[in-house]
Amino acid sequence: MSLEILHAISPIDGRYRGKTESLRAYFSEYALIKYRVFIEIKYFIALSEVNAFNITLDKDQKAQIMAIHTSFDDEDALKIKSIEKVTNHDVKAVEYFIKEKFDGLNLSHYKEWIHFGLTSQDINNTAMPLMLQDGLRNTIIPMMVEVVAEIESLASVFADIPLLAKTHGQPASPTLLGKELFVFVERLKHQLSQLSTMQQSGKFGGATGNFNAHKVTFPNEDWKAFGDQFLVDLGIRRLSTTTQISHYDDEAQTFHTCVRIQTILIDFCRDVWTYISMEYFKQKVVANEVGSSAMPHKVNPIDFENAEGNLMYSNAILEFLARKLPISRLQRDLTDSTVTRNIGVPLSHTIIALQSIKKGISKLQINKDAIEKDLNDNWAVVAEAIQNILRREGVENPYEKLKALTRGNHKITKTTIADFIKTLPVSDHIKNELAEITPSNYVGYSYSEK
C-alpha cells in the first residue's frame, strides 16, 4: 500500500481506491479535462463543416486535430492545470491548450474559431452529462445487472424452499425463500430498465442560451439546428430553452432513479442480514479471517453491513444533488460548479456497495434445519388455510373458531391442530383435506409458477 493511499482523506481514494478504479475514467479531474478537450475538438470540426467559416481541412488534418483528444495523457492534463494557474479559469485553460496544439499543427490561422461563441457552461454542460452517461452505461449499470443476476440465481436455487414468513416480525403464513428473493429481482429490474434507457441532456447555446454571438456573427446560419445535431452526434440531446447553464432536470431524474435502486438494495441487505441472524443462512468461513478481535467464534455479516452503509451514504449525496442542481439564481450562479465535481463520490460508494453485495452473496449457505424448525414450531400459521376452507364449506364463524384456538397460544402443535380438526362439523373427506395442510406445504404458488 502506497503512502498516498494511507494519507488520503476520502476512503474512496484511500482504503477503497482499488474498488473505485473503474470510475476514474469518468469522474476524476483528469476525466473532466479530457472530456472538455473532446467537446472543444468536436465543436471545431463541426464548425469546419459550416460553409460560412471557410475552414478547409483535409483528412489528415482532421485526424491530427482529433489526436489532440485521442492521444491525451497525464502530461497534457498537467499542462492544462499549469495554464489554469495563470488564467484562474479551467475551461479557458483548455481553450489555450488547444490553441497551442494548433500552432504546432500549422493551423494557427484557424485557432480563433476554437470556442467560438461559447461560454464555459456550453463545454461543462455537455462534458458532464456525457461523463455521467458513459460512467453509468460502461461501469455502474453493468455492475448493477450483475448483482441482480446473482440475486436471481440465488432465488432460483432456493426456489421451492418453504419459509416461515414474518409480518410485523411475527410468524405469518408460510412463503417460499426463492419467491421472497425474487421480490427484489422484480423491483430492481423495473428500476434498472428506466435507468438504462435514460438519455442525458446538455446545454449548448452561448452565454445566456440564445446563440447571441453565433446569430449576430453569422445570421444566416440555423444555429439551433446546428446545436441540436452537434449534441445528437455526441450521444446526448440538447435542451432547447436554457439560461447560461443546464437546468439539470435529467441529472436529477437519473440520481433519483439510482436512489430507488439503492433503496431496494438496502432493503435486500437488511433482509439477508436478518435471515443470517435467524440462522436461516450460514456464511462460508474464510481461512485466516477474523470476525471479532475478542470473540473467536464470530462470523459477522460484514459484507451486507458494508453495502448498506455505503448505499445509504451514496443515497444521501445523490438526493442532495437531485435537490440542489436544478436550482440556480436567475440566469446562473456558480453553486453548481463545485457540486457537479462531486458526482463521482456517491457513485464510488455505489460501486463499493455492489462489490460487497456480490461478495456477501458468494458466502451464503442455506441452513434448512433452522428453516424447517421454525416452520414446525409454528403450526398456528395453518389457521388461515383451515378457516378459509371452512368458509367454503359453510361453517359458521370459522375465523372466530381459529382465533379462539390460536391467538396468543404459543403451544400450538401438529397434535393441537389435528385434535381441533376432529371436532369440526364437516365430513371425513374435508377433515382429511384439512389434515394434509402443514406449515411446509401451505405456500401458495411456487417460484416456477410465477
JOLINPE-V318979 format. One line per field, one symbol per residue. ss: DSSP state (H for helix, E for strand, C for the rest). phi: phi as a letter, one per 30 degrees, with the letter a starting at -180 (. if undefined). burial: I if it has 24 or more other ideal C-beta (glycine too) atoms within 12 Angstrom, else O. A space follows every 50 residues. Layout:
ss: ???
phi: ???
burial: ???
//
This chain:
ss: CCHHHHCCCCCCCCCCHHHHHHHHHHHCHHHHHHHHHHHHHHHHHHHHCC HHHCCCCCHHHHHHHHHHHHCCCHHHHHHHHHHHHHHCCHHHHHHHHHHH HHHHCCCHHHHHHCCCCCCHHHHHHHHHHHHHHHHHHHHHHHHHHHHHHH HHHHHHHCCCCEEEEEECCEEEEEEEHHHHHHHHHHHHHHHHHHHHHCCC EECCCCCCCCCHHHHHHCCCCCHHHHHHHHHHHHCCEECCCCCCCCCCHH HHHHHHHHHHHHHHHHHHHHHHHHHHHCCCEEECCCCCCCCCCCCCCCCC CHHHHHHHHHHHHHHHHHHHHHHHCCCCCCCCCCHHHHHHCCHHHHHHHH HHHHHHHHHHHHHEEECHHHHHHHHHCCHHHHHHHHHHHHHHCCCCCHHH HHHHHHCCCCCCCHHHHHHHHHCCCCCHHHHHHHHCCCCCCCCCCCHHHC
phi: .ddeddcdddddcceceddceddddbbddeddddddeeddddddddddcc eddhccbddddddddddeddcebedddddddddddddhbdddddeddddd ddedchcedcddddieiccedddddcdddddddddddcbddedddddddd dddddddcecddbddbchicebeebbedddddedddddddddddddcdcd bbcaaiebichedddddbdddcdddededdddddjbccddbbddbddidd ddddddddddddddddedddddedddddidcccddceidcdadccdddbd dddddddeddddddedddddedddedcadhdlbcdddddddceddddddd dddddddeddddcdbdcddddddddddbddddedddddddeediddhddd dddddcdicccdbededddddddddbdddddddddddbddcdbiddeddd
burial: OOOOOOOOOOOIIOOIIOIIOIIIOIIIOIIIIIIIIIIIIIIIIIIIOI OOIOIOIOOOOIOOIIOIIOOIOOOIIOIIOOIIOOOOOIIIIIIIIIIO IIOOIOIOOIIOIIIIIIIIIIIIIIIIIIIIIIIIIOIIIOIIIOIIOI IIOIIOOIIIIIIIIOOOOOIIIIIIIIIIIIIIIOIIIOIIOOIIOIII IIIIIIIOIIIOOIOOOOOOIOIOOIIOOIIOOIIIIIIOOIIIIIIIII IIIIIIIIIIIIIIIIIIIOIIIOIIOOOIIOIOOOOOOOOOOOOOOOIO IIIIIIIIIIIIIIIOIIOIIIOIIIOIOOOIOOOIIOIIIIIIIIIIII IIIIIIIIIIIOIIOIOOOIIOOIIIOIIIIIIIIIIOIIOOOOIOOIOO OIOOIIOOOOOIOOOOIOOIIOOIOIOOOOIOOIIOIIIIOIIOOOIOOO
//
